């Protein structure tokens, strides 16, 4: 008796096959011409295939030949993030921005790294730079709305800030209740306020990440 493969699983298998095929092509190209720029897309494919250390080493080798190749350095930074080295990734992003201050993707990654470390002022600065450079960047605008607690927002956002201004509501318990009820904006604001007071609060950081994932998914739709 034959069993149908679930559509989602079939899509994953097809994507894995396509990735493996692309990896082989770029590996062959790099073998033929070791001095080519093919190391960067190959490293990105390694990273996406769950091989961040190989990706990082490939980028480092390539950047030794092309130190000004910003795309490769950004891939290196993302590979370091995937391998758990956020501070090393931030060093690479800062190197990109020193040479190319108008690099919007680098600002976005810098914002994410600062946010994860609880440095919200730095994260907001990079997010605002990203939006200035790319006005169509809805993701960064969303993050600004979430992180700018006590900012100068208007409308629904400022009303939400007034509602959560009382410290009575700023607890992990209340934030968890909001998250469980699908009140993503309220939950995110609570966890941000907790992390402003206590950047090392791992539970608040994890729940903020969960709230942001839910908020992003809602914007993208089903």
C-alpha positions, -999 to +999 in steps of 0.1 A: +000+000+000+015+033-011+015+063+013+013+099+001+042+121+012+029+152+030+032+183+008+053+202+034+077+172+036+079+169-001+087+206-005+115+202+021+130+172+002+129+191-031+146+221-015+173+198+001+180+183-033+182+217-050+205+229-023+228+199-026+229+203-064+238+240-060+265+232-035+281+207-060+280+232-088+298+259-067+323+234-053+332+224-089+335+260-099+358+267-070+379+237-078+384+249-113+391+285-102+402+287-066+407+325-069+371+331-080+343+348-060+323+316-060+334+310-024+308+335-011+276+319-026+290+285-017+296+296+019+260+309+021+247+275+009+269+257+035+254+280+061+218+273+050+225+236+049+235+237+086+273+238+081+281+272+096+317+264+106+326+253+071+309+284+058+328+306+082+362+291+073+354+294+035+346+331+040+377+337+060+398+321+033+381+341+006+383+374+026+421+369+029+421+374-009+392+399-011+391+418+022+367+445+009+341+420-003+312+431+019+288+404+009+312+377+019+318+394+053+281+395+059+278+358+051+307+353+076+288+372+102+256+352+097+276+320+098+291+330+131+256+338+144+245+303+134+275+288+152+266+307+184+293+334+182+272+365+183+300+388+195+323+376+167+295+382+142+291+418+155+328+425+150+325+415+114+293+436+109+311+466+124+339+461+099+314+462+071+298+494+084+332+511+089+338+507+052+302+509+039+280+529+064+251+527+039+249+489+040+212+483+050+216+445+055+245+450+078+225+475+099+197+450+101+220+423+114+237+446+138+203+456+152+194+419+157+226+412+174+223+442+198+186+433+205+196+397+214+222+411+238+196+435+254+213+466+240+180+482+227+194+517+222+220+504+198+195+482+181+171+510+176+199+532+161+207+505+135+170+499+128+164+536+121+195+536+098+181+506+079+147+522+074+163+554+062+184+535+037+155+512+027+121+529+033+103+497+022+118+477+051+086+468+069+104+443+092+127+470+106+097+494+111+079+466+130+109+461+152+112+498+160+075+498+171+082+469+194+115+481+209+108+519+212+091+516+245+084+552+257+092+566+223+072+591+204+049+568+185+013+578+178-021+561+174-024+525+185+013+521+194+013+551+218-020+539+233-004+505+240+026+522+257+002+542+279-016+509+289+016+492+298+031+522+316+022+508+350+049+485+364+021+463+378+018+447+343+055+444+336+060+408+348+070+375+332+037+360+343+015+387+328+036+387+296+032+350+293-006+353+297-007+379+269+014+357+247-008+326+254-038+347+245-023+359+213-018+395+225+015+396+207+021+434+208+013+436+245+035+406+253+064+420+233+062+454+250+063+437+284+093+416+277+112+446+262+106+465+294+118+436+315+149+433+294+156+470+297+158+465+335+174+431+333+193+424+300+204+390+313+169+377+318+170+346+296+132+338+300+122+373+289+146+371+259+132+338+248+096+349+251+104+382+233+118+361+204+086+340+204+064+371+203+085+386+175+082+353+155+044+354+160+042+390+150+063+385+118+042+354+109+010+374+112+023+401+089+033+376+063+000+358+066-007+321+062 
